[in-house]
């Protein structure tokens, strides 16, 4: 349970960095849909009249986002930043929070077509190489059956050869996702069964009813990328490596941003994570109000470690711990952009 929470904490830091950073990505307007009032959006995410008042008074308020599967640790938070969305765009640089976290070791941008050169900075240790070539079906590592076989044939080889195979594997997952979206995400082999991250991510997208009401084109992108798109939408792809209790973890992330009038809507999807958790989808709205900008952030993080017997209790514990972690994280971010 501790390892799971530390992994999810790190994934949240990555998500926050990319989400806040992507708020600065220029994006074209979403056509023909009126900007939702902050009061209505706060109602849609489950906040009471008292909670809405607390948000506008500068407090952090969490809400029950609702799990979409037994593997889901769902989380939502709303708070006020005393600056405009445009000021956020100028002041926040993508990656600042990643660089500030000591667990994040390396990161890089993946080019639109994707090449092995995009992963050249991704180095692995001898220990990580041994872990990969010894991979078996199960929950220790998130790999498909063919990926396990691809590493197994390198037993007795060099760390460099394993590193190159990891690069090829991550590139293949990226290219499959770019070509087919959720349909291109290979399931994880659990030995006699599989974990289908794509199905969980689809449920997370379907659950964003308020986004469907206010920005249906962007909502469609969550479900039907890359076929569905939004005029003026900007997107970026990243690989990330961080260290959790001595274990190297590799993540593939997709960030996209669009605008709704003066507001910004940002989505961050982790469509692959090598260990600790399965993946994640987060959505943030930056909504202009008289007092500044209301930030509404909700995330679904998926892990087999909260499924099955005792899962309800594990999710409850995980939710409380992450609520405290996220408040601290966003408080630090708010302090930076409010200077």
C-alpha positions in Angstrom: 0.0 0.0 0.0 2.9 2.4 0.8 4.6 1.8 -2.5 1.3 2.3 -4.3 0.7 5.7 -2.6 4.2 6.9 -3.3 3.9 5.9 -6.9 0.6 7.8 -7.2 2.1 10.8 -5.4 4.8 10.9 -8.0 2.3 10.5 -10.8 0.3 13.4 -9.3 3.3 15.6 -9.3 4.0 14.8 -12.9 0.3 15.4 -13.8 0.2 18.7 -12.0 3.4 19.9 -13.6 2.1 19.0 -17.1 -1.4 20.3 -16.5 -0.3 23.6 -15.0 2.4 23.9 -17.7 0.0 23.1 -20.5 -2.2 26.0 -19.3 0.3 28.2 -20.9 -0.1 26.5 -24.3 -1.9 28.8 -26.7 -5.1 27.1 -27.9 -7.8 28.1 -30.3 -11.4 28.6 -29.2 -14.0 25.8 -29.0 -16.7 27.0 -31.2 -20.3 27.9 -30.3 -20.4 27.0 -26.6 -20.8 29.7 -23.9 -18.2 29.8 -21.2 -19.7 28.2 -18.1 -20.0 30.3 -14.9 -17.7 29.3 -12.1 -20.6 28.7 -9.8 -22.2 26.2 -12.2 -18.9 24.3 -12.8 -18.3 24.1 -9.0 -21.8 22.7 -8.7 -21.1 20.1 -11.4 -18.1 18.7 -9.6 -20.2 18.1 -6.5 -19.5 21.1 -4.4 -22.2 22.4 -2.0 -23.1 26.1 -1.6 -20.8 26.3 1.4 -17.9 24.6 -0.4 -18.3 27.0 -3.4 -18.1 29.9 -1.0 -15.0 28.4 0.6 -13.3 28.1 -2.8 -14.0 31.7 -3.7 -12.6 32.7 -0.3 -9.3 31.1 -1.2 -9.6 27.7 0.5 -8.8 24.3 -1.0 -11.9 22.1 -1.3 -12.0 18.4 -2.3 -15.0 16.6 -3.8 -16.0 13.0 -4.3 -15.2 12.5 -8.0 -16.6 8.9 -8.0 -14.6 5.8 -9.0 -15.2 4.4 -12.4 -13.8 1.0 -11.7 -12.5 -1.1 -8.8 -9.0 -0.1 -9.8 -9.7 3.6 -9.6 -8.4 6.1 -7.0 -10.4 9.2 -8.0 -9.6 12.6 -6.7 -11.0 16.2 -7.2 -9.9 19.5 -5.9 -10.9 23.2 -6.5 -9.2 26.3 -5.5 -8.7 30.0 -6.4 -5.6 31.6 -7.9 -5.6 35.4 -7.7 -4.5 35.9 -11.3 -6.0 35.5 -14.7 -5.7 32.5 -17.0 -3.5 34.6 -19.3 -1.2 35.5 -16.4 -1.0 31.7 -15.6 0.0 31.2 -19.2 2.8 33.7 -19.0 4.1 32.7 -15.5 4.0 28.9 -15.6 6.6 27.0 -17.6 5.9 23.3 -18.3 8.2 21.0 -16.4 9.0 23.3 -13.4 7.3 21.0 -10.9 8.9 17.9 -12.5 12.3 19.4 -12.1 11.6 20.4 -8.5 10.8 16.8 -7.5 13.8 14.7 -6.6 12.1 11.5 -7.7 11.9 12.6 -11.3 15.2 11.7 -12.9 14.7 12.3 -16.6 12.1 13.5 -19.1 11.7 14.3 -22.8 9.4 15.4 -25.5 8.3 12.9 -28.1 8.2 14.3 -31.7 4.9 14.0 -33.7 6.1 11.0 -35.8 8.1 9.5 -33.0 11.7 8.2 -33.4 14.1 6.3 -31.3 16.1 9.5 -31.1 13.3 10.9 -28.9 14.3 8.5 -26.2 18.1 8.9 -26.4 18.3 10.6 -23.0 16.4 7.7 -21.3 19.1 5.7 -19.5 18.5 2.7 -17.3 20.6 1.2 -14.5 22.0 -2.3 -14.4 19.5 -3.3 -11.8 16.6 -2.0 -13.9 17.9 -4.0 -16.9 17.9 -7.2 -14.8 14.4 -6.5 -13.6 13.2 -6.1 -17.2 14.9 -9.2 -18.6 13.5 -11.2 -15.6 10.0 -9.9 -16.1 7.1 -12.3 -15.7 3.3 -12.0 -16.1 1.9 -10.4 -13.0 1.5 -7.1 -11.2 5.2 -6.4 -10.5 5.6 -4.9 -14.0 3.2 -3.6 -16.6 4.0 -5.4 -19.8 2.2 -7.2 -22.5 3.0 -10.9 -23.3 5.0 -9.9 -26.4 6.9 -7.3 -24.4 7.9 -9.8 -21.8 9.1 -12.1 -24.5 11.1 -9.2 -26.1 13.0 -8.7 -22.9 13.4 -12.4 -22.1 15.5 -13.1 -25.2 18.0 -10.5 -24.0 19.0 -12.6 -20.9 22.8 -12.7 -20.7 23.0 -9.5 -22.8 24.2 -6.0 -21.9 22.4 -3.3 -20.1 22.7 -1.2 -23.3 20.8 -3.9 -25.3 18.0 -3.9 -22.7 17.9 -0.1 -22.7 17.6 -0.1 -26.5 14.7 -2.7 -26.2 13.0 -0.4 -23.7 13.3 2.5 -26.1 11.8 0.4 -28.9 9.0 -0.8 -26.6 8.1 2.7 -25.5 8.2 4.0 -29.1 5.9 1.2 -30.2 3.4 2.0 -27.5 3.6 5.7 -28.4 3.1 5.0 -32.1 0.2 2.6 -31.5 -1.5 5.3 -29.3 -1.0 8.0 -31.9 -2.5 5.8 -34.6 -5.4 4.3 -32.7 -5.9 6.2 -29.4 -7.3 4.1 -26.6 -7.6 1.2 -29.1 -3.9 1.1 -29.4 -3.1 0.5 -25.7 -1.9 -3.0 -25.2 -3.3 -4.7 -22.1 -0.9 -5.7 -19.2 -0.3 -9.5 -18.9 -1.2 -10.6 -15.3 -0.8 -14.3 -15.9 -4.0 -16.0 -16.8 -5.7 -12.6 -17.1 -5.0 -9.1 -18.4 -5.5 -5.6 -17.1 -7.1 -3.3 -19.7 -6.0 0.2 -19.0 -7.8 1.5 -22.1 -11.2 0.4 -20.7 -10.5 2.3 -17.5 -9.4 5.4 -19.4 -12.5 5.2 -21.5 -14.7 5.0 -18.4 -12.9 8.0 -17.0 -13.6 10.0 -20.2 -17.3 9.0 -20.2 -17.7 10.1 -16.6 -16.8 13.8 -17.4 -20.4 14.8 -17.9 -19.8 18.5 -17.2 -17.2 18.6 -19.9 -19.6 17.0 -22.3 -22.1 19.8 -21.5 -19.7 22.7 -21.9 -17.1 21.4 -24.4 -18.5 18.4 -26.2 -15.8 18.5 -28.9 -13.1 18.1 -26.4 -15.1 15.4 -24.5 -15.2 13.5 -27.8 -11.4 13.7 -28.1 -11.1 11.8 -24.8 -13.1 8.9 -26.2 -12.2 9.0 -29.9 -8.7 10.4 -30.2 -7.1 10.7 -32.8 -10.2 10.6 -35.0 -11.9 13.3 -33.0 -10.2 16.7 -32.7 -10.9 20.3 -31.7 -10.0 23.3 -33.9 -7.0 25.0 -32.4 -6.3 22.2 -30.0 -2.6 21.9 -29.0 -1.1 18.6 -27.8 2.3 17.4 -26.5 3.7 14.0 -25.8 6.3 13.1 -23.1 8.3 10.3 -21.7 9.3 10.4 -18.0 11.5 8.4 -15.7 11.4 8.6 -12.0 12.6 6.7 -9.0 10.3 5.3 -6.3 11.9 3.5 -3.4 14.8 2.5 -5.6 12.7 1.3 -8.6 12.9 3.0 -11.9 9.4 3.8 -13.4 8.8 4.8 -17.0 5.7 6.8 -18.1 4.2 7.9 -21.4 2.0 11.0 -21.2 -0.3 12.9 -23.5 -1.2 16.5 -22.7 -3.8 18.5 -24.7 -5.2 21.9 -24.2 -8.1 23.9 -25.7 -9.8 27.2 -24.8 -13.4 28.1 -24.0 -13.5 31.8 -24.3 -11.1 33.2 -21.7 -11.0 29.8 -19.9 -8.6 26.9 -20.5 -9.4 23.2 -20.4 -6.4 20.9 -20.1 -6.3 17.1 -20.2 -3.3 14.9 -19.2 -3.5 11.2 -19.9 -0.8 8.7 -18.8 -1.4 5.9 -21.2 1.5 3.8 -19.9 3.3 3.4 -16.6 5.8 0.6 -16.1 5.2 -0.2 -12.4 3.5 1.0 -9.2 0.2 1.9 -11.0 -1.4 1.3 -14.4 -2.1 4.8 -15.7 -4.0 8.0 -15.1 -6.3 10.6 -16.6 -6.5 14.1 -15.2 -8.6 17.1 -16.3 -8.2 20.7 -15.2 -10.3 23.7 -15.9 -8.9 27.3 -15.5 -12.0 29.5 -15.2 -11.8 33.3 -15.0 -13.8 34.9 -12.2 -13.8 38.4 -10.8 -11.4 37.4 -8.1 -8.9 35.7 -10.5 -9.0 32.1 -11.7 -10.8 29.1 -10.3 -8.9 25.9 -10.9 -10.9 22.7 -10.9 -8.8 19.6 -11.1 -10.0 16.0 -11.2 -8.0 12.8 -11.7 -8.6 9.0 -12.0 -5.5 7.0 -11.2 -5.7 3.2 -11.8 -3.9 0.5 -9.9 -4.6 -3.2 -9.4 -3.4 -2.8 -5.8 -6.8 -1.4 -4.8 -8.9 -4.0 -6.6 -10.4 -7.1 -5.1 -10.7 -8.0 -1.5 -10.3 -5.0 0.8 -10.3 -2.7 -2.2 -12.9 -0.3 -0.7 -10.8 0.3 2.4 -7.6 0.8 0.4 -9.3 3.3 -1.8 -10.6 5.2 1.2 -7.1 5.4 2.7 -5.5 6.3 -0.6 -8.1 9.1 -1.2 -7.4 10.7 2.2 -3.6 10.5 1.8 -3.7 11.9 -1.7 -6.0 14.7 -0.6 -3.4 16.0 1.8 -0.6 15.5 -0.7 -2.4 17.4 -3.4 -3.4 20.3 -1.2 0.3 20.8 -0.3 1.4 20.4 -4.0 -1.2 22.9 -5.3 -0.6 25.3 -2.5 3.1 25.5 -3.5 2.1 25.9 -7.2 -0.4 28.6 -6.3 2.2 30.5 -4.3 4.5 30.5 -7.3 2.0 31.9 -9.8 0.5 34.4 -7.4 3.9 36.2 -6.9 
